[in-house]
Amino acid sequence: MVEVSRTAAFCRTGTGHAIEVVDIGKRFGAVTALDGLSLTADYGTITGVLGPNGAGKTTTIDVLTTLRRPDSGRASVAGHDVVTEAAAVRSVIGVTGQFAAIDANLTARENLVLFGRLLKLGRKRSRERADELLARFELSEAADRRSGTFSGGMRRRLDLAASLVGNPKVLFLDEPTTGLDPRSRAVLWEVVRGLRDEGMTILLTTQYLNEADELADRIVVVDHGRVIAGGTADELKNQAGEPVCHIAADNSEQQGRIMAALNGFAGAALVADGVTVPANGSATLVEVVRRLDAAGIHAEDIALRRPTLDDVFFRLTGHPTEPEAASEESAEPVGPAAR
């Protein structure tokens, strides 16, 4: 499509960063949501934002999409300041929030045409754009069905399609696959990769570590409103150390017993789902099994493996990721004009 190629050309020749956040602060009463957060995203890349519940991920999206004004610091999207050039920012972005913005009483085609009309594409172009997106997201056969009858995966694809009606240069995805089954999640991943390959800049927040591992060109880890680590998935995994022997644990009490049994192993550490010790090949595995047997501890799984993003995240924050709960950080539903 012509419009996609124009987006790709812009993104690949853009100068500076597609997204730039410098020392952003945001408070809600006594709660500090963002505490000097800084990050950048390059044109034509996918940047993943990981963080525990309440870390500031959704508030960051709100600031970058002009839904909330920062109390301090500065941020820009595609070269436009989010405070002083809010209208310009809105003209170049698409947003898929945690809550679907499609109307369940309208058909898929009617939803997309509505977004087009609200974005002032005109009646004819709105219909053309709707048909293009329905075909792209494999929704043409369901185009005239009420979207309220769609499966979760179909609704999510339609919601993402609505975010693309205005052919944005920068796309924000706030936990786009939450609640989807593995197959629907994989389908959406392919769509997101395709958008990136065409030159679109994407910033996504996610609670799924494997999603960040699969999609993100670069990952930033956020905790307590600040970026505490950043890099590619491989770079972050390397920070967690060499290969380890991982011992699965059902609960914190069992973790404690395992740690006691492995007393003397240098580098033994608690992780989200058990205990790890630095591994020196199969000899480490044999010694761990011997010690656990001697202590009468039955572990569901013991294996040699490379550190994962889960290990990285747990070591950095002291706790695993968890689904976002409704809180002051949760975004309001995003209307068409903000897309």
MINURO-207759 format. One record per residue (C-alpha): x, y, z. Coordinates in steps of 0.05 Angstrom, whole numbers, plus 5000, padded with zeros to 4 digits. Example, Ala and Ser with C-alpha at 12.3 -4.5 7.8 and 13.67 -1.06 7.14 Angstrom:
524649105156
527349795143
// end
This chain:
500050005000
502450704983
501050985052
505150445086
511150585042
510751325059
510851145133
516850685122
520651215084
519451735138
521551265194
527851025161
530251715143
528052065207
533452405248
534352355323
529851895364
522651725347
521151755422
525352145473
523652195546
528152595593
527352605669
519752575667
516252635735
508952515750
505352495817
498252315837
497452625905
502352285951
503851745899
509951835854
508351475788
514451725749
520851935784
525652215733
524251685680
528551725616
528451295554
529151335479
526550925420
529650935350
525650995286
523250335256
524349925319
520349575373
521949805444
519149375500
517749665569
517749155626
515849305698
511849045758
504849285774
505050035790
512050135760
509750715716
508850375649
501850605633
503151305660
509051345612
504351155555
499351675579
504652225578
507252035510
500252015480
498452695511
493152405557
496952665618
501553255627
508153115662
509753505725
517053565705
521953365650
520553345576
518552845523
517752845448
514752385395
517052425323
520353085340
514153395371
513953605445
508253245481
506253875520
507354465473
505654085408
500353595433
496053655370
502053495326
503752885369
496552625363
496952695288
502752205282
501051675334
496551075342
494650775409
492050085429
490650125503
489049585554
481649685542
478749605473
476050245442
471549915391
463949945395
461049255406
454449455374
457649645308
460349175255
467849135243
467249555180
462850075215
467950145271
473650275223
469650755180
467651135243
474951215263
476451455192
470851975194
473052225263
480152295235
477152705177
479252215122
472652335085
467151835070
470351505009
477351455038
474651205105
471250625070
477450475028
481850485090
477050035128
477149515072
484849545069
485449415143
480048875145
483848505091
490548605126
488048335192
484247755160
477548035182
474248135114
469647535121
467147805188
466848535164
459348595171
458648225237
457648605302
464448645336
461148435401
460547735373
468047685359
472847245396
478147575440
483447505387
479047805333
477048385377
484348525392
486148515318
480348985303
482649455359
489649455330
486849585261
483050185289
489650465315
492450445244
486750795208
490551455208
496951105184
501051325245
508551385246
509151165319
504750625351
503750535426
501449845449
499649795523
499649045540
496648865472
495948115483
493448075555
488147545561
489347235493
490446495482
497446285456
495146215384
491846905382
497947205415
502546895362
498147175306
498447875337
506047815345
506647695270
502548315255
506848735301
513248475270
510448635201
509049355221
516049435248
519049135184
515149655144
518650205184
513650365239
516350545307
512950145363
513250225438
509849665477
508849515550
507848785568
507148325627
509747745586
517247665588
517247195528
513347725489
518848235501
524047705484
520547535419
518748235395
523048775424
529349035390
530949375456
528049285526
527749775583
526049545654
522050025696
521050005771
518450545819
517851035762
525050985738
528750595684
533350125721
536249745662
536249735586
539049375527
537548805479
534748155507
541547825500
545148405534
540348375593
541047625599
548647685598
548048165657
544847605697
551147185691
553446535661
549245895652
545945665716
543045045748
535745205761
531844855816
524344965814
520745115879
513345105895
513545645948
518046095989
518745576045
521545075996
526045605967
528945716037
530144966047
533644915979
538045515995
539945196061
541644536028
545944895977
549745286030
556845376005
555145445932
557846135912
552746545876
546546155897
540546625888
533046645894
529246755829
521846825815
520446075810
525945755850
533445785862
539445835814
546745695824
552445845774
553545215733
560144875715
557244365668
554043715690
558443675752
554344235783
547843875767
550343225799
552543585863
545943965869
541943315862
546342985914
545343545965
537843575954
537242825963
541242856027
536543406054
530343006034
528043555985
524043345924
524543865868
519543845811
524944045761
532444135760
535944355696
541944705667
539945325628
542046015606
539246595647
532446835622
529147515623
525247265683
531947185720
534147875698
527648185720
527547845787
534748025802
533548755784
526948855820
526748315873
520048055849
516847755786
512448125737
505048095751
498748315714
496949045718
491349185767
486549765763
489950335798
491851065789
496550825736
491150505693
489450905631
482651165614
479650855551
482651205491
477751515443
478551545368
481152265367
487152045409
488851495360
// end
